[in-house]
Amino acid sequence: MARVLLFGPLRDLAGWRERDLDPPPASIAELKQRLAAEDARLGEALSGKGVQVALDQQIVRGDAQLSARSEVAFLPPMSGG
Amino acid sequence: MIALQSEPFEPGALLTRFAKGRSETGAVATFTGIARAEQGETRILELEAYPGFTEAEIGKIADEARRRWRLDDLLIVHRVGQIAPGEPIVFVATASGHRREAFEACDFLMDYLKSRAPFWKKEHGPAGARWIEPRPEDYADAARWDAEQETP
């Protein structure tokens, strides 16, 4: 089971903030494909300009393998405080 | 110390506690940011953080401030959740031997917090809600410190 978190405008677009995926996707790329298959607009937004991906609270660039306990967060451009 | 909290805070109380018992510090500088009503355009400000990640990212910039200036201590308190106009939203305090370092570190921390800290901000007003991004001035303010570091 991998946990997915959405922040800011992505949360509004998807209509959810947090989800557990079981079985967990093997990679971030597969995770994106799975979400895009359900919701094409969300899929597009996840790969949109300025969206960063954090795996277990560390920013990752490109793809990465996931484990059963991974937490993947999609971070749209940050607004500052 | 870095703290995110959904409850309102009282800046005076934070300053009193922060400044107490410092016989060698010499200077404490503080900044309090207050949520603006924007002439009625903003009824509620909603600030979202990524618990754990947001504190860690702010921690990195606090470490950078400690590298640049001789600080005895620093405190950053930031609200998250729903904030009403007029309520304090952020409080930064820096303690140093002398005022210049305390002022500059406080200024630096605020420029970073306003432009690069991992928060997502939504304004709820009479016309609905909208997500806000930093203003060009916020980026320009933060970039001042980049330029300064490159100067030999």
gemmi code that builds the backbone of each chain (N, CA, C; Angstrom):
import gemmi

chains = {
    "A": [
        ("MET", (0.834, -1.184, 0.000), (0.000, 0.000, 0.000), (0.879, 1.248, 0.000)),
        ("ALA", (0.778, 2.023, -1.053), (1.544, 3.271, -1.112), (0.594, 4.445, -0.911)),
        ("ARG", (1.078, 5.460, -0.234), (0.229, 6.622, 0.042), (0.539, 7.746, -0.948)),
        ("VAL", (-0.514, 8.359, -1.454), (-0.347, 9.490, -2.373), (-0.955, 10.727, -1.726)),
        ("LEU", (-0.215, 11.833, -1.777), (-0.700, 13.099, -1.212), (-0.714, 14.164, -2.299)),
        ("LEU", (-1.776, 14.943, -2.323), (-1.872, 16.065, -3.259), (-1.987, 17.361, -2.465)),
        ("PHE", (-1.330, 18.411, -2.967), (-1.385, 19.698, -2.274), (-1.905, 20.797, -3.191)),
        ("GLY", (-2.366, 21.867, -2.541), (-2.764, 23.083, -3.242), (-3.808, 22.817, -4.317)),
        ("PRO", (-3.632, 23.447, -5.494), (-4.627, 23.321, -6.562), (-4.831, 21.880, -7.027)),
        ("LEU", (-3.828, 21.022, -6.874), (-3.981, 19.623, -7.308), (-5.050, 18.911, -6.489)),
        ("ARG", (-5.105, 19.257, -5.211), (-6.102, 18.665, -4.318), (-7.519, 19.036, -4.781)),
        ("ASP", (-7.695, 20.325, -5.132), (-9.015, 20.777, -5.605), (-9.393, 20.096, -6.916)),
        ("LEU", (-8.410, 19.992, -7.805), (-8.661, 19.401, -9.120), (-9.096, 17.939, -8.974)),
        ("ALA", (-8.408, 17.206, -8.111), (-8.679, 15.775, -7.953), (-9.925, 15.523, -7.107)),
        ("GLY", (-10.194, 16.435, -6.178), (-11.309, 16.220, -5.253), (-10.936, 15.318, -4.089)),
        ("TRP", (-9.646, 15.032, -3.934), (-9.168, 14.290, -2.758), (-7.773, 14.774, -2.412)),
        ("ARG", (-7.379, 14.488, -1.190), (-6.104, 14.988, -0.710), (-5.121, 13.854, -0.454)),
        ("GLU", (-5.675, 12.713, -0.102), (-4.806, 11.622, 0.341), (-5.451, 10.303, -0.067)),
        ("ARG", (-4.653, 9.396, -0.582), (-5.193, 8.086, -0.961), (-4.158, 7.011, -0.760)),
        ("ASP", (-4.625, 5.804, -0.449), (-3.723, 4.657, -0.368), (-3.969, 3.770, -1.576)),
        ("LEU", (-2.879, 3.395, -2.235), (-3.007, 2.536, -3.410), (-2.517, 1.131, -3.063)),
        ("ASP", (-3.392, 0.168, -3.247), (-3.074, -1.217, -2.924), (-3.554, -2.087, -4.086)),
        ("PRO", (-2.713, -2.825, -4.764), (-1.273, -2.967, -4.536), (-0.518, -1.684, -4.917)),
        ("PRO", (0.644, -1.466, -4.312), (1.389, -0.238, -4.606), (1.966, -0.283, -6.026)),
        ("PRO", (1.991, 0.865, -6.711), (2.647, 0.916, -8.017), (4.151, 0.666, -7.846)),
        ("ALA", (4.789, 0.138, -8.908), (6.213, -0.188, -8.814), (7.084, 1.060, -8.882)),
        ("SER", (6.551, 2.117, -9.486), (7.381, 3.312, -9.682), (6.490, 4.553, -9.699)),
        ("ILE", (7.131, 5.708, -9.655), (6.370, 6.956, -9.735), (5.684, 7.049, -11.103)),
        ("ALA", (6.379, 6.606, -12.142), (5.789, 6.648, -13.487), (4.511, 5.805, -13.534)),
        ("GLU", (4.573, 4.620, -12.930), (3.393, 3.755, -12.932), (2.258, 4.366, -12.101)),
        ("LEU", (2.640, 4.985, -11.004), (1.646, 5.661, -10.154), (0.914, 6.747, -10.947)),
        ("LYS", (1.695, 7.548, -11.688), (1.082, 8.615, -12.495), (0.160, 8.023, -13.552)),
        ("GLN", (0.603, 6.938, -14.175), (-0.236, 6.300, -15.208), (-1.547, 5.817, -14.610)),
        ("ARG", (-1.441, 5.250, -13.422), (-2.649, 4.717, -12.800), (-3.649, 5.837, -12.476)),
        ("LEU", (-3.122, 6.956, -11.948), (-4.010, 8.081, -11.621), (-4.564, 8.720, -12.898)),
        ("ALA", (-3.731, 8.788, -13.941), (-4.167, 9.398, -15.205), (-5.259, 8.557, -15.872)),
        ("ALA", (-5.197, 7.231, -15.683), (-6.203, 6.348, -16.280), (-7.581, 6.609, -15.670)),
        ("GLU", (-7.577, 7.011, -14.390), (-8.852, 7.305, -13.716), (-9.345, 8.710, -14.013)),
        ("ASP", (-8.386, 9.637, -14.141), (-8.730, 11.054, -14.242), (-7.672, 11.722, -15.130)),
        ("ALA", (-8.049, 11.891, -16.400), (-7.072, 12.384, -17.381), (-6.587, 13.800, -17.048)),
        ("ARG", (-7.514, 14.636, -16.537), (-7.100, 16.019, -16.214), (-6.087, 16.033, -15.082)),
        ("LEU", (-6.328, 15.179, -14.094), (-5.372, 15.090, -12.987), (-4.031, 14.569, -13.503)),
        ("GLY", (-4.093, 13.551, -14.347), (-2.869, 12.982, -14.915), (-2.022, 14.043, -15.591)),
        ("GLU", (-2.696, 14.900, -16.355), (-1.985, 15.976, -17.054), (-1.390, 16.962, -16.052)),
        ("ALA", (-2.197, 17.299, -15.035), (-1.746, 18.287, -14.042), (-0.547, 17.773, -13.233)),
        ("LEU", (-0.498, 16.464, -12.973), (0.607, 15.910, -12.174), (1.949, 16.070, -12.886)),
        ("SER", (1.896, 16.112, -14.218), (3.136, 16.305, -14.980), (3.276, 17.751, -15.433)),
        ("GLY", (2.453, 18.627, -14.866), (2.449, 20.032, -15.286), (3.698, 20.781, -14.860)),
        ("LYS", (3.804, 21.995, -15.395), (4.972, 22.847, -15.140), (5.067, 23.187, -13.647)),
        ("GLY", (6.269, 23.001, -13.139), (6.515, 23.414, -11.765), (6.047, 22.434, -10.703)),
        ("VAL", (5.462, 21.295, -11.107), (5.026, 20.325, -10.097), (6.221, 19.451, -9.700)),
        ("GLN", (6.544, 19.477, -8.426), (7.645, 18.642, -7.925), (7.066, 17.415, -7.234)),
        ("VAL", (7.885, 16.367, -7.198), (7.453, 15.120, -6.575), (8.362, 14.836, -5.386)),
        ("ALA", (7.758, 14.535, -4.249), (8.541, 14.140, -3.076), (8.254, 12.675, -2.774)),
        ("LEU", (9.322, 11.894, -2.616), (9.200, 10.498, -2.225), (9.711, 10.393, -0.790)),
        ("ASP", (8.850, 9.987, 0.100), (9.180, 9.930, 1.527), (9.809, 11.248, 1.999)),
        ("GLN", (9.175, 12.331, 1.590), (9.514, 13.695, 2.003), (10.833, 14.216, 1.425)),
        ("GLN", (11.382, 13.533, 0.412), (12.575, 14.042, -0.276), (12.205, 14.295, -1.732)),
        ("ILE", (12.598, 15.475, -2.239), (12.304, 15.785, -3.642), (13.080, 14.823, -4.550)),
        ("VAL", (12.377, 14.237, -5.520), (13.054, 13.381, -6.497), (12.821, 13.956, -7.900)),
        ("ARG", (13.804, 13.834, -8.730), (13.665, 14.271, -10.124), (13.642, 13.024, -10.993)),
        ("GLY", (12.731, 12.996, -11.950), (12.617, 11.816, -12.799), (11.868, 10.717, -12.070)),
        ("ASP", (12.090, 9.487, -12.516), (11.339, 8.366, -11.966), (12.069, 7.784, -10.752)),
        ("ALA", (11.349, 7.025, -9.947), (11.964, 6.322, -8.817), (11.110, 5.107, -8.488)),
        ("GLN", (11.750, 4.082, -7.951), (11.036, 2.870, -7.558), (10.289, 3.130, -6.250)),
        ("LEU", (9.146, 2.465, -6.106), (8.373, 2.612, -4.872), (8.354, 1.290, -4.121)),
        ("SER", (8.243, 1.393, -2.811), (8.053, 0.195, -2.002), (6.615, 0.220, -1.476)),
        ("ALA", (6.276, -0.820, -0.746), (4.899, -0.943, -0.251), (4.549, 0.185, 0.715)),
        ("ARG", (5.576, 0.804, 1.318), (5.283, 1.836, 2.320), (5.637, 3.237, 1.857)),
        ("SER", (5.841, 3.392, 0.564), (6.249, 4.716, 0.074), (5.140, 5.748, 0.240)),
        ("GLU", (5.588, 6.979, 0.472), (4.668, 8.115, 0.479), (5.099, 9.053, -0.653)),
        ("VAL", (4.195, 9.259, -1.585), (4.511, 10.112, -2.735), (3.635, 11.358, -2.671)),
        ("ALA", (4.278, 12.524, -2.700), (3.526, 13.778, -2.637), (3.768, 14.575, -3.904)),
        ("PHE", (2.698, 15.107, -4.463), (2.806, 15.984, -5.632), (2.660, 17.421, -5.161)),
        ("LEU", (3.699, 18.216, -5.432), (3.778, 19.569, -4.882), (3.718, 20.596, -6.010)),
        ("PRO", (2.583, 21.238, -6.197), (2.522, 22.294, -7.216), (3.369, 23.492, -6.775)),
        ("PRO", (3.590, 24.476, -7.662), (4.434, 25.610, -7.271), (4.018, 26.157, -5.905)),
        ("MET", (5.026, 26.403, -5.065), (4.742, 26.799, -3.683), (4.436, 28.287, -3.624)),
        ("SER", (3.572, 28.637, -2.715), (3.139, 30.032, -2.681), (3.918, 30.863, -1.680)),
        ("GLY", (4.700, 30.204, -0.838), (5.315, 30.955, 0.258), (4.273, 31.219, 1.328)),
        ("GLY", (4.728, 31.740, 2.450), (3.817, 31.902, 3.584), (3.096, 33.231, 3.568)),
    ],
    "B": [
        ("MET", (14.051, 27.430, 16.810), (12.939, 26.506, 16.784), (11.973, 26.884, 15.658)),
        ("ILE", (11.413, 25.872, 15.045), (10.457, 26.106, 13.965), (9.155, 25.425, 14.331)),
        ("ALA", (8.058, 26.164, 14.286), (6.770, 25.578, 14.658), (5.684, 25.998, 13.680)),
        ("LEU", (4.893, 25.022, 13.246), (3.685, 25.308, 12.477), (2.521, 25.049, 13.410)),
        ("GLN", (1.547, 25.932, 13.407), (0.403, 25.698, 14.283), (-0.872, 26.269, 13.696)),
        ("SER", (-1.986, 25.598, 13.986), (-3.261, 26.083, 13.463), (-3.901, 27.081, 14.428)),
        ("GLU", (-3.480, 27.075, 15.682), (-4.056, 27.994, 16.659), (-3.439, 29.388, 16.497)),
        ("PRO", (-4.225, 30.444, 16.755), (-3.651, 31.798, 16.741), (-2.533, 31.926, 17.788)),
        ("PHE", (-1.627, 32.876, 17.564), (-0.577, 33.123, 18.566), (-0.532, 34.608, 18.879)),
        ("GLU", (0.118, 34.907, 19.998), (0.228, 36.285, 20.445), (1.695, 36.695, 20.316)),
        ("PRO", (2.026, 37.599, 19.379), (3.432, 37.921, 19.111), (4.174, 38.422, 20.350)),
        ("GLY", (3.502, 39.237, 21.167), (4.153, 39.786, 22.355), (4.609, 38.692, 23.306)),
        ("ALA", (3.766, 37.692, 23.471), (4.107, 36.589, 24.373), (5.291, 35.799, 23.820)),
        ("LEU", (5.311, 35.618, 22.490), (6.425, 34.880, 21.875), (7.727, 35.645, 22.070)),
        ("LEU", (7.669, 36.985, 21.888), (8.874, 37.807, 22.051), (9.358, 37.765, 23.502)),
        ("THR", (8.430, 37.904, 24.438), (8.821, 37.900, 25.852), (9.562, 36.610, 26.204)),
        ("ARG", (8.998, 35.496, 25.742), (9.610, 34.198, 26.054), (10.969, 34.059, 25.361)),
        ("PHE", (11.033, 34.548, 24.103), (12.269, 34.395, 23.321), (13.403, 35.235, 23.908)),
        ("ALA", (13.082, 36.447, 24.382), (14.118, 37.376, 24.845), (14.566, 37.097, 26.281)),
        ("LYS", (13.781, 36.341, 26.998), (14.025, 36.132, 28.430), (15.340, 35.386, 28.713)),
        ("GLY", (16.038, 35.891, 29.724), (17.224, 35.193, 30.215), (18.432, 35.277, 29.300)),
        ("ARG", (18.474, 36.246, 28.407), (19.632, 36.382, 27.508), (20.502, 37.537, 27.996)),
        ("SER", (21.549, 37.241, 28.723), (22.359, 38.334, 29.258), (23.476, 38.738, 28.300)),
        ("GLU", (23.803, 37.903, 27.314), (24.894, 38.238, 26.388), (24.424, 38.486, 24.966)),
        ("THR", (23.146, 38.339, 24.719), (22.656, 38.416, 23.336), (22.772, 39.820, 22.750)),
        ("GLY", (22.358, 40.813, 23.455), (22.495, 42.192, 22.971), (21.388, 42.640, 22.040)),
        ("ALA", (20.968, 41.790, 21.099), (19.977, 42.236, 20.111), (18.993, 41.123, 19.775)),
        ("VAL", (17.727, 41.471, 19.823), (16.676, 40.579, 19.330), (15.870, 41.375, 18.307)),
        ("ALA", (15.777, 40.848, 17.080), (14.940, 41.480, 16.055), (13.759, 40.561, 15.796)),
        ("THR", (12.591, 41.165, 15.555), (11.421, 40.339, 15.268), (10.649, 40.906, 14.089)),
        ("PHE", (9.907, 40.038, 13.449), (8.963, 40.448, 12.416), (7.667, 39.702, 12.654)),
        ("THR", (6.543, 40.413, 12.553), (5.229, 39.776, 12.623), (4.481, 40.077, 11.335)),
        ("GLY", (4.058, 39.049, 10.643), (3.232, 39.226, 9.447), (1.775, 39.051, 9.830)),
        ("ILE", (0.926, 39.926, 9.306), (-0.498, 39.911, 9.663), (-1.329, 39.718, 8.396)),
        ("ALA", (-2.307, 38.849, 8.459), (-3.159, 38.578, 7.288), (-3.936, 39.835, 6.917)),
        ("ARG", (-3.870, 40.201, 5.647), (-4.544, 41.416, 5.167), (-5.965, 41.102, 4.705)),
        ("ALA", (-6.856, 42.094, 4.881), (-8.235, 41.932, 4.416), (-8.347, 42.236, 2.928)),
        ("GLU", (-7.364, 42.968, 2.363), (-7.389, 43.376, 0.944), (-8.724, 44.052, 0.606)),
        ("GLN", (-9.102, 45.037, 1.401), (-10.355, 45.804, 1.187), (-11.581, 44.902, 1.031)),
        ("GLY", (-11.636, 43.879, 1.856), (-12.806, 43.010, 1.834), (-12.715, 41.863, 0.840)),
        ("GLU", (-11.636, 41.842, 0.037), (-11.476, 40.769, -0.951), (-11.119, 39.438, -0.292)),
        ("THR", (-10.470, 39.514, 0.868), (-10.090, 38.290, 1.562), (-10.860, 38.172, 2.864)),
        ("ARG", (-11.701, 37.163, 2.948), (-12.413, 36.924, 4.203), (-11.675, 35.918, 5.054)),
        ("ILE", (-11.099, 34.944, 4.393), (-10.317, 33.922, 5.100), (-9.142, 33.529, 4.215)),
        ("LEU", (-7.999, 33.387, 4.851), (-6.818, 32.901, 4.168), (-6.610, 31.461, 4.630)),
        ("GLU", (-6.415, 30.575, 3.662), (-6.217, 29.170, 4.021), (-4.796, 28.794, 3.630)),
        ("LEU", (-4.041, 28.333, 4.590), (-2.647, 28.019, 4.340), (-2.430, 26.535, 4.587)),
        ("GLU", (-1.893, 25.870, 3.557), (-1.679, 24.436, 3.649), (-0.176, 24.161, 3.679)),
        ("ALA", (0.221, 23.251, 4.545), (1.627, 22.840, 4.613), (1.684, 21.326, 4.436)),
        ("TYR", (2.876, 20.810, 4.200), (3.091, 19.364, 4.148), (3.824, 19.019, 5.443)),
        ("PRO", (3.080, 18.551, 6.443), (3.694, 18.347, 7.765), (4.970, 17.497, 7.672)),
        ("GLY", (5.996, 17.941, 8.331), (7.282, 17.245, 8.281), (8.159, 17.844, 7.197)),
        ("PHE", (7.683, 17.809, 5.973), (8.443, 18.348, 4.837), (8.613, 19.860, 4.968)),
        ("THR", (7.504, 20.551, 5.267), (7.557, 22.010, 5.349), (8.526, 22.456, 6.456)),
        ("GLU", (8.430, 21.835, 7.619), (9.348, 22.196, 8.714), (10.805, 21.918, 8.309)),
        ("ALA", (11.033, 20.777, 7.633), (12.401, 20.420, 7.241), (12.966, 21.432, 6.244)),
        ("GLU", (12.133, 21.855, 5.285), (12.596, 22.836, 4.293), (12.872, 24.186, 4.949)),
        ("ILE", (12.022, 24.598, 5.875), (12.275, 25.857, 6.594), (13.539, 25.702, 7.442)),
        ("GLY", (13.737, 24.505, 7.974), (14.945, 24.230, 8.769), (16.221, 24.433, 7.971)),
        ("LYS", (16.170, 24.091, 6.670), (17.366, 24.269, 5.827), (17.713, 25.748, 5.697)),
        ("ILE", (16.695, 26.591, 5.560), (16.971, 28.013, 5.398), (17.385, 28.630, 6.748)),
        ("ALA", (16.870, 28.064, 7.831), (17.320, 28.528, 9.151), (18.809, 28.191, 9.325)),
        ("ASP", (19.219, 27.009, 8.845), (20.640, 26.646, 8.907), (21.482, 27.606, 8.075)),
        ("GLU", (20.934, 27.981, 6.913), (21.642, 28.937, 6.050), (21.799, 30.291, 6.769)),
        ("ALA", (20.771, 30.720, 7.468), (20.859, 31.986, 8.226), (21.935, 31.877, 9.305)),
        ("ARG", (22.012, 30.705, 9.951), (23.024, 30.529, 11.001), (24.436, 30.531, 10.426)),
        ("ARG", (24.575, 30.056, 9.154), (25.894, 30.088, 8.516), (26.298, 31.518, 8.171)),
        ("ARG", (25.324, 32.332, 7.759), (25.640, 33.678, 7.271), (25.848, 34.690, 8.389)),
        ("TRP", (25.127, 34.514, 9.488), (25.212, 35.491, 10.578), (25.477, 34.772, 11.891)),
        ("ARG", (26.106, 35.480, 12.806), (26.357, 34.880, 14.129), (25.106, 35.043, 14.966)),
        ("LEU", (24.328, 33.991, 15.021), (23.060, 34.047, 15.757), (23.153, 33.193, 17.015)),
        ("ASP", (22.626, 33.744, 18.092), (22.528, 32.944, 19.316), (21.340, 31.999, 19.222)),
        ("ASP", (20.300, 32.467, 18.515), (19.071, 31.668, 18.477), (18.146, 32.245, 17.410)),
        ("LEU", (17.190, 31.443, 16.991), (16.123, 31.981, 16.138), (14.824, 31.220, 16.393)),
        ("LEU", (13.730, 31.884, 16.075), (12.412, 31.287, 16.276), (11.542, 31.638, 15.064)),
        ("ILE", (10.901, 30.636, 14.510), (9.940, 30.860, 13.420), (8.641, 30.161, 13.811)),
        ("VAL", (7.566, 30.938, 13.910), (6.241, 30.359, 14.181), (5.350, 30.731, 13.001)),
        ("HIS", (4.742, 29.750, 12.373), (3.911, 29.997, 11.200), (2.549, 29.363, 11.381)),
        ("ARG", (1.506, 30.134, 11.107), (0.149, 29.576, 11.138), (-0.097, 28.723, 9.918)),
        ("VAL", (-0.942, 27.709, 10.076), (-1.494, 26.953, 8.958), (-2.999, 26.855, 9.183)),
        ("GLY", (-3.723, 26.443, 8.154), (-5.176, 26.322, 8.288), (-5.856, 27.632, 7.957)),
        ("GLN", (-6.970, 27.904, 8.620), (-7.788, 29.073, 8.297), (-7.374, 30.261, 9.151)),
        ("ILE", (-7.061, 31.376, 8.474), (-6.587, 32.563, 9.170), (-7.470, 33.754, 8.782)),
        ("ALA", (-7.951, 34.467, 9.778), (-8.827, 35.621, 9.519), (-7.986, 36.878, 9.356)),
        ("PRO", (-8.465, 37.854, 8.557), (-7.748, 39.127, 8.421), (-7.487, 39.747, 9.797)),
        ("GLY", (-6.303, 40.311, 9.956), (-5.943, 40.930, 11.222), (-5.218, 39.983, 12.159)),
        ("GLU", (-5.268, 38.698, 11.879), (-4.564, 37.747, 12.753), (-3.107, 37.601, 12.310)),
        ("PRO", (-2.194, 37.504, 13.288), (-0.806, 37.242, 12.929), (-0.696, 35.891, 12.221)),
        ("ILE", (0.111, 35.873, 11.160), (0.260, 34.653, 10.379), (1.667, 34.082, 10.520)),
        ("VAL", (2.654, 34.971, 10.709), (4.030, 34.493, 10.870), (4.755, 35.378, 11.876)),
        ("PHE", (5.643, 34.741, 12.649), (6.473, 35.468, 13.614), (7.897, 34.937, 13.486)),
        ("VAL", (8.835, 35.857, 13.278), (10.245, 35.466, 13.206), (11.012, 36.286, 14.238)),
        ("ALA", (11.853, 35.629, 15.012), (12.729, 36.340, 15.950), (14.151, 35.825, 15.783)),
        ("THR", (15.105, 36.753, 15.816), (16.514, 36.371, 15.754), (17.242, 37.036, 16.911)),
        ("ALA", (18.179, 36.319, 17.474), (18.967, 36.848, 18.589), (20.438, 36.805, 18.207)),
        ("SER", (21.104, 37.946, 18.413), (22.516, 38.019, 18.063), (23.221, 38.965, 19.021)),
        ("GLY", (24.552, 38.972, 18.943), (25.328, 39.854, 19.812), (25.065, 41.313, 19.483)),
        ("HIS", (24.830, 41.588, 18.197), (24.662, 42.977, 17.760), (23.488, 43.110, 16.803)),
        ("ARG", (22.938, 44.321, 16.737), (21.669, 44.508, 16.027), (21.733, 44.203, 14.544)),
        ("ARG", (22.839, 44.563, 13.858), (22.879, 44.432, 12.407), (22.642, 42.979, 11.986)),
        ("GLU", (23.300, 42.069, 12.668), (23.155, 40.657, 12.295), (21.739, 40.156, 12.593)),
        ("ALA", (21.168, 40.636, 13.694), (19.811, 40.211, 14.041), (18.806, 40.720, 12.997)),
        ("PHE", (18.952, 42.006, 12.606), (18.055, 42.584, 11.588), (18.178, 41.834, 10.264)),
        ("GLU", (19.416, 41.644, 9.815), (19.624, 41.055, 8.485), (19.127, 39.621, 8.432)),
        ("ALA", (19.393, 38.862, 9.476), (18.949, 37.466, 9.483), (17.423, 37.381, 9.478)),
        ("CYS", (16.786, 38.281, 10.194), (15.324, 38.307, 10.258), (14.757, 38.644, 8.871)),
        ("ASP", (15.341, 39.629, 8.212), (14.943, 40.053, 6.869), (15.109, 38.891, 5.874)),
        ("PHE", (16.261, 38.239, 5.948), (16.566, 37.091, 5.077), (15.543, 35.969, 5.266)),
        ("LEU", (15.262, 35.631, 6.503), (14.322, 34.540, 6.785), (12.932, 34.864, 6.236)),
        ("MET", (12.490, 36.111, 6.390), (11.167, 36.489, 5.887), (11.115, 36.465, 4.365)),
        ("ASP", (12.182, 36.926, 3.706), (12.190, 36.897, 2.237), (12.075, 35.461, 1.744)),
        ("TYR", (12.760, 34.566, 2.418), (12.669, 33.160, 2.030), (11.254, 32.631, 2.284)),
        ("LEU", (10.743, 32.899, 3.471), (9.418, 32.359, 3.831), (8.340, 32.836, 2.864)),
        ("LYS", (8.451, 34.098, 2.402), (7.418, 34.658, 1.522), (7.493, 34.124, 0.093)),
        ("SER", (8.635, 33.597, -0.303), (8.773, 33.239, -1.719), (8.988, 31.754, -1.964)),
        ("ARG", (9.672, 31.073, -1.043), (10.106, 29.710, -1.361), (9.658, 28.642, -0.379)),
        ("ALA", (9.068, 29.029, 0.722), (8.701, 28.013, 1.718), (7.535, 27.177, 1.194)),
        ("PRO", (7.537, 25.871, 1.500), (6.487, 24.989, 0.996), (5.145, 25.191, 1.692)),
        ("PHE", (4.449, 26.215, 1.245), (3.069, 26.457, 1.664), (2.246, 26.646, 0.395)),
        ("TRP", (0.954, 26.351, 0.507), (0.008, 26.644, -0.579), (-1.092, 27.488, 0.041)),
        ("LYS", (-1.343, 28.605, -0.622), (-2.167, 29.645, -0.004), (-3.413, 29.893, -0.844)),
        ("LYS", (-4.555, 29.867, -0.194), (-5.816, 30.076, -0.894), (-6.561, 31.218, -0.216)),
        ("GLU", (-7.051, 32.142, -1.049), (-7.780, 33.293, -0.550), (-9.267, 33.042, -0.761)),
        ("HIS", (-10.046, 33.108, 0.299), (-11.495, 32.972, 0.168), (-12.112, 34.357, 0.269)),
        ("GLY", (-12.786, 34.797, -0.796), (-13.398, 36.132, -0.792), (-14.823, 36.078, -1.296)),
        ("PRO", (-15.427, 37.253, -1.460), (-16.831, 37.296, -1.909), (-17.023, 36.674, -3.292)),
        ("ALA", (-15.979, 36.710, -4.134), (-16.116, 36.183, -5.500), (-15.707, 34.710, -5.592)),
        ("GLY", (-15.445, 34.076, -4.446), (-15.018, 32.673, -4.472), (-13.605, 32.527, -3.938)),
        ("ALA", (-12.998, 31.399, -4.258), (-11.668, 31.116, -3.715), (-10.655, 31.060, -4.848)),
        ("ARG", (-9.430, 31.489, -4.544), (-8.367, 31.359, -5.551), (-7.037, 31.068, -4.880)),
        ("TRP", (-6.233, 30.266, -5.576), (-4.889, 29.957, -5.082), (-3.960, 31.107, -5.443)),
        ("ILE", (-3.060, 31.423, -4.528), (-2.172, 32.569, -4.727), (-0.738, 32.097, -4.906)),
        ("GLU", (-0.036, 32.749, -5.810), (1.402, 32.500, -5.957), (2.156, 33.743, -5.490)),
        ("PRO", (3.456, 33.598, -5.227), (4.197, 34.781, -4.771), (4.135, 35.897, -5.812)),
        ("ARG", (4.209, 37.150, -5.331), (4.245, 38.302, -6.231), (5.668, 38.427, -6.786)),
        ("PRO", (5.834, 39.079, -7.942), (7.199, 39.273, -8.476), (8.114, 39.933, -7.444)),
        ("GLU", (7.553, 40.839, -6.628), (8.362, 41.528, -5.611), (8.915, 40.533, -4.586)),
        ("ASP", (8.115, 39.492, -4.302), (8.581, 38.506, -3.317), (9.821, 37.772, -3.848)),
        ("TYR", (9.776, 37.411, -5.142), (10.942, 36.732, -5.743), (12.142, 37.677, -5.773)),
        ("ALA", (11.873, 38.951, -6.127), (12.966, 39.924, -6.210), (13.606, 40.131, -4.836)),
        ("ASP", (12.768, 40.183, -3.800), (13.300, 40.352, -2.440), (14.201, 39.173, -2.080)),
        ("ALA", (13.764, 37.970, -2.397), (14.549, 36.782, -2.057), (15.841, 36.741, -2.864)),
        ("ALA", (15.790, 37.218, -4.126), (16.968, 37.166, -4.997), (18.078, 38.110, -4.527)),
        ("ARG", (17.724, 39.125, -3.742), (18.760, 40.035, -3.209), (19.845, 39.267, -2.484)),
        ("TRP", (19.434, 38.226, -1.762), (20.396, 37.483, -0.945), (21.260, 36.556, -1.796)),
        ("ASP", (20.719, 36.090, -2.931), (21.523, 35.263, -3.840), (22.664, 36.100, -4.393)),
        ("ALA", (22.316, 37.320, -4.851), (23.310, 38.210, -5.443), (24.396, 38.538, -4.427)),
        ("GLU", (23.973, 38.736, -3.193), (24.923, 39.109, -2.150), (25.951, 38.012, -1.910)),
        ("GLN", (25.470, 36.753, -1.989), (26.365, 35.641, -1.706), (27.422, 35.475, -2.787)),
        ("GLU", (27.050, 35.842, -4.051), (27.999, 35.666, -5.156), (29.096, 36.727, -5.133)),
        ("THR", (28.838, 37.846, -4.461), (29.850, 38.919, -4.411), (31.041, 38.448, -3.588)),
        ("PRO", (32.261, 38.541, -4.142), (33.428, 38.075, -3.370), (33.717, 38.946, -2.148)),
    ],
}
model = gemmi.Model(1)
for chain_id, residues in chains.items():
    chain = gemmi.Chain(chain_id)
    for i, (resn, *xyz) in enumerate(residues, 1):
        res = gemmi.Residue()
        res.name, res.seqid = resn, gemmi.SeqId(i, " ")
        for name, pos in zip(("N", "CA", "C"), xyz):
            atom = gemmi.Atom()
            atom.name, atom.element = name, gemmi.Element(name[0])
            atom.pos, atom.b_iso = gemmi.Position(*pos), 0.0
            res.add_atom(atom)
        chain.add_residue(res)
    model.add_chain(chain)
structure = gemmi.Structure()
structure.add_model(model)
structure.setup_entities()
